Amino acid sequence: MGPITGGHRGNATVLLTAEEEQQRRLLEVKRLVHERLLRETEFAVLDRLSPQELGQQVQGMVAVVAAEAGIPLSTGALHRAEAEVVDEVLGYGPIQRYLDDDTVTEVMVNGHETVYIERRGRIEKTRARFLSDDHLMRIIHKVVSPIGRRVDESSPMVDARLPDGSRVNVIIPPLAVHGPHMTIRKFSRRPFGPDDLVGFGTLSRRMCDFLQACIEGKLNIIISGGTGSGKTTTLNALSSFIGHDDRIVTIEDAAELQLQQPHVITLESRPPNLENKGEVTIRQLVRNSLRMRPDRIIVGEVRGGEALDMMQAMNTGHHGSLGTVHSNSPRDALSRLETMILMAGTELPSRAIREQIAAAVDLIVHQERYRDGVRRISQISEVQRLEGETIVLQDLFEFEQHGLDADGNLVGRHTGTGLRPVFVTRLEAAGVRLPTTAPEAGGMG
């Protein structure tokens, strides 16, 4: 559709399409309605209204405000304005529709005028926008205030979470040069299980059966990968293989794991309060968990001195423990663990640290987000032993890439190396047999 009307950007006159003009009118009406709501009604009162009551209050107001301002809107645009104003008060404004959309996994607000989403592994720019930086800051305060966090010039960064568990990161000026930024990693309403991961192509059925045997046999497993590679989703799915007789303690910065077993204790770290007191770290929780008689310890993300306590727990009877580590490869995961153990302030020599790691960790499952947006397990590697100064790794499964198809999707397959894991004897002694499709039986296609 061709340009129909004029607008102004700086000193230039810009022609707007009918769609752009309708969007401009809609934003202006929303701004006016929102201002009137705040002027005529206490915000706390609005927050207590049900969607039906608020909808009735907003319904007539939108048409009146549009008429008073001389802004013509179609019937569809009027209904849309009503719905968005309700979202503004009861939800999180322009981004509420994406938080309600189960196909969206991430919402990225880059200042008040730009909102991106991730859907099926690919990033899309949306038409959503906030009215101003002040409007965006009101939504940010609505996110962080209920959980006792604050964000202002003296504390311009904050991690929080929504009531459904979605993880939120906020950074504002002066650290963010072009206005407030908010990133929301959504929490799945239905936790993905192993069958879902097989369907997504994250791993093959044979790999899934292999990992099930390893978890039932109480091997200590580290899931490694970069940011956004799907480590927590995989950890949550694999945890479903843990028996219902085990007492499980989960430790996270923000509680994301959704374990289905009946005997689960969920622990969450706590940041310092406004007086910079009361902080409880992951390391303190790991130490405390050892006094809670756990059968298994699951650490959502190992990223500091708690790595030492985790390795010691794995070496002192807490077999079958799980955790995630940020890294670029299985070998890098071992280096990261060594670095994090040094962060605990130990005086141990490097060889002693590597001996601890080699004795504690049995398996590293490495995951990556590929260029087609699909998150796949790229390697499953066995941690065998320490030889000299080097920890020996043996790849059991890997993902082979063969190129891209016409739609830009990656073509490849998971294969087994055919090598026999050293821990097979341990599993058999525990009464667990690897499936016939495991690596020692010829790998997988």
Backbone hydrogen bonds, N-H to C=O, Kabsch-Sander energy under -0.5 kcal/mol:
donor,donor_aa,acceptor,acceptor_aa,energy
4,I,16,L,-2.6
5,T,16,L,-1.3
7,G,14,V,-2.3
9,R,12,A,-2.3
12,A,9,R,-1.9
14,V,7,G,-2.8
14,V,12,A,-0.5
16,L,5,T,-2.7
18,A,2,G,-0.5
21,E,17,T,-2.6
22,Q,18,A,-2.3
23,Q,19,E,-2.1
24,R,20,E,-2.2
25,R,21,E,-2.4
26,L,22,Q,-2.4
27,L,23,Q,-2.4
28,E,24,R,-2.0
29,V,25,R,-2.5
30,K,26,L,-2.6
31,R,27,L,-2.3
32,L,28,E,-2.2
33,V,29,V,-2.8
34,H,30,K,-2.7
35,E,31,R,-2.3
36,R,32,L,-2.2
37,L,33,V,-2.7
38,L,34,H,-2.3
39,R,35,E,-1.9
40,E,36,R,-2.8
41,T,37,L,-1.9
45,V,42,E,-0.5
46,L,42,E,-2.1
47,D,43,F,-2.3
48,R,44,A,-0.7
48,R,45,V,-0.9
49,L,45,V,-0.7
49,L,46,L,-1.1
54,L,50,S,-2.9
55,G,51,P,-2.4
56,Q,52,Q,-2.1
57,Q,53,E,-1.8
58,V,54,L,-2.5
59,Q,55,G,-2.5
60,G,56,Q,-0.9
61,M,57,Q,-0.7
62,V,58,V,-2.2
63,A,59,Q,-1.0
64,V,60,G,-2.0
65,V,61,M,-2.8
66,A,62,V,-2.5
67,A,63,A,-2.1
68,E,64,V,-2.7
69,A,65,V,-2.2
70,G,66,A,-0.5
70,G,67,A,-0.8
71,I,66,A,-2.8
78,L,74,S,-2.3
79,H,75,T,-2.2
80,R,76,G,-2.1
81,A,77,A,-2.5
82,E,78,L,-2.2
83,A,79,H,-2.3
84,E,80,R,-2.4
85,V,81,A,-2.2
86,V,82,E,-2.1
87,D,83,A,-2.2
88,E,84,E,-1.8
89,V,85,V,-1.6
90,L,86,V,-3.0
91,G,86,V,-0.5
91,G,87,D,-2.0
93,G,87,D,-1.4
95,I,92,Y,-1.3
96,Q,93,G,-2.0
98,Y,95,I,-0.7
99,L,95,I,-1.6
100,D,96,Q,-1.7
102,D,100,D,-0.7
104,V,101,D,-1.5
105,T,118,E,-2.8
106,E,118,E,-1.1
107,V,184,I,-2.5
108,M,116,Y,-3.4
109,V,107,V,-0.5
109,V,182,M,-3.5
110,N,108,M,-0.7
110,N,114,T,-2.3
111,G,109,V,-0.9
111,G,180,P,-1.3
114,T,111,G,-0.8
116,Y,108,M,-3.3
117,I,124,E,-2.7
118,E,106,E,-2.4
119,R,117,I,-0.5
119,R,122,R,-2.9
120,R,103,T,-0.9
122,R,119,R,-1.7
124,E,117,I,-3.2
126,T,115,V,-2.7
130,F,112,H,-3.7
136,L,132,S,-2.1
137,M,133,D,-2.6
138,R,134,D,-1.9
139,I,135,H,-1.5
140,I,136,L,-2.3
141,H,137,M,-2.6
142,K,138,R,-1.6
143,V,139,I,-1.4
144,V,140,I,-2.3
145,S,141,H,-2.4
147,I,144,V,-0.8
148,G,145,S,-2.1
149,R,144,V,-2.1
152,D,155,S,-1.1
155,S,152,D,-0.7
158,V,170,V,-2.1
160,A,168,V,-2.8
162,L,166,S,-2.2
165,G,162,L,-2.5
167,R,185,R,-2.2
168,V,160,A,-3.3
169,N,183,T,-2.5
170,V,158,V,-2.6
171,I,181,H,-2.3
172,I,156,P,-2.1
175,L,172,I,-1.2
176,A,172,I,-1.1
177,V,175,L,-0.7
179,G,176,A,-1.0
181,H,171,I,-2.6
182,M,109,V,-1.9
183,T,169,N,-2.7
184,I,107,V,-3.1
185,R,167,R,-2.9
185,R,183,T,-0.5
186,K,105,T,-1.9
186,K,184,I,-0.7
188,S,186,K,-0.5
197,L,193,G,-1.8
198,V,194,P,-2.1
199,G,195,D,-2.2
200,F,196,D,-2.3
201,G,197,L,-0.9
201,G,198,V,-0.7
202,T,197,L,-2.1
203,L,197,L,-0.8
208,C,204,S,-2.2
209,D,205,R,-2.4
210,F,206,R,-2.0
211,L,207,M,-2.8
212,Q,208,C,-2.2
213,A,209,D,-1.9
214,C,210,F,-1.9
215,I,211,L,-2.4
216,E,212,Q,-2.6
217,G,213,A,-1.8
218,K,215,I,-1.6
219,L,214,C,-2.3
221,I,219,L,-0.6
221,I,321,S,-2.1
222,I,363,L,-2.5
223,I,323,G,-2.9
224,S,222,I,-0.6
224,S,365,V,-2.3
225,G,325,V,-1.3
226,G,367,Q,-0.6
229,S,226,G,-1.7
234,T,230,G,-2.2
235,L,231,K,-2.8
236,N,232,T,-2.6
237,A,233,T,-2.2
238,L,234,T,-2.9
239,S,235,L,-1.8
240,S,237,A,-1.3
241,F,238,L,-2.0
242,I,239,S,-1.7
246,D,243,G,-1.1
248,I,246,D,-0.6
248,I,263,H,-2.5
249,V,296,R,-2.2
250,T,248,I,-0.5
250,T,265,I,-2.7
251,I,298,I,-2.8
252,E,267,L,-1.7
264,V,262,P,-0.8
265,I,248,I,-3.0
266,T,264,V,-0.5
267,L,250,T,-3.0
267,L,265,I,-0.6
269,S,252,E,-2.3
270,R,280,V,-2.3
273,N,277,K,-3.2
276,N,273,N,-2.4
280,V,270,R,-2.7
285,L,281,T,-1.7
286,V,282,I,-2.6
287,R,283,R,-2.3
288,N,284,Q,-2.2
289,S,285,L,-2.5
290,L,286,V,-1.1
290,L,287,R,-0.5
291,R,288,N,-1.7
292,M,289,S,-1.8
295,D,247,R,-2.9
296,R,247,R,-1.8
298,I,249,V,-2.8
299,V,297,I,-0.5
299,V,322,L,-2.2
300,G,251,I,-3.2
300,G,298,I,-0.6
302,V,324,T,-3.1
303,R,301,E,-0.7
307,A,304,G,-2.1
308,L,305,G,-1.4
309,D,305,G,-0.8
310,M,306,E,-2.5
311,M,307,A,-2.5
312,Q,308,L,-2.3
313,A,309,D,-2.2
314,M,310,M,-2.3
315,N,311,M,-1.6
316,T,312,Q,-0.5
316,T,313,A,-1.0
317,G,314,M,-0.5
318,H,313,A,-2.0
319,H,317,G,-1.4
320,G,218,K,-0.8
321,S,318,H,-0.6
322,L,297,I,-1.9
323,G,221,I,-1.2
324,T,299,V,-1.1
325,V,223,I,-2.0
327,S,225,G,-1.3
333,A,329,S,-2.0
334,L,330,P,-1.4
335,S,331,R,-1.6
336,R,332,D,-2.6
337,L,333,A,-2.3
338,E,334,L,-2.1
339,T,335,S,-2.4
340,M,336,R,-2.6
341,I,337,L,-2.2
342,L,338,E,-1.7
343,M,339,T,-1.2
344,A,340,M,-0.5
344,A,341,I,-1.2
345,G,342,L,-1.8
346,T,341,I,-0.7
353,I,349,P,-1.9
354,R,350,S,-2.5
355,E,351,R,-2.2
356,Q,352,A,-1.9
357,I,353,I,-2.2
358,A,354,R,-2.9
359,A,355,E,-2.0
360,A,356,Q,-1.7
361,V,357,I,-2.7
362,D,220,N,-2.2
363,L,220,N,-1.8
364,I,381,S,-2.9
365,V,222,I,-2.8
366,H,364,I,-0.7
366,H,379,Q,-2.9
367,Q,224,S,-2.6
368,E,376,R,-2.9
370,Y,368,E,-0.7
370,Y,374,V,-2.6
373,G,370,Y,-2.5
376,R,368,E,-2.6
376,R,374,V,-0.6
377,I,202,T,-3.3
378,S,366,H,-1.7
378,S,376,R,-0.7
379,Q,366,H,-1.5
380,I,397,F,-2.1
381,S,364,I,-2.8
382,E,394,Q,-3.2
383,V,362,D,-2.0
384,Q,382,E,-0.7
384,Q,392,V,-2.7
385,R,392,V,-0.6
387,E,385,R,-0.6
387,E,390,T,-3.1
388,G,386,L,-0.5
389,E,387,E,-0.5
390,T,387,E,-2.2
392,V,385,R,-3.3
392,V,390,T,-0.5
394,Q,382,E,-2.2
396,L,380,I,-3.3
397,F,380,I,-1.5
398,E,415,T,-2.3
399,F,378,S,-1.9
400,E,398,E,-0.6
400,E,413,R,-3.0
401,Q,399,F,-0.5
402,H,411,V,-3.8
403,G,411,V,-0.6
405,D,409,N,-2.7
408,G,405,D,-1.7
411,V,403,G,-3.5
412,G,410,L,-0.5
413,R,400,E,-1.9
415,T,398,E,-2.9
416,G,444,M,-1.3
417,T,396,L,-2.3
418,G,396,L,-0.5
424,V,421,P,-1.2
425,T,422,V,-0.8
427,L,423,F,-2.2
428,E,424,V,-2.5
429,A,425,T,-2.1
430,A,426,R,-1.3
431,G,428,E,-1.4
432,V,427,L,-2.9
438,A,435,P,-2.2
441,A,438,A,-2.2
442,G,439,P,-1.8
443,G,438,A,-0.8
443,G,439,P,-0.7
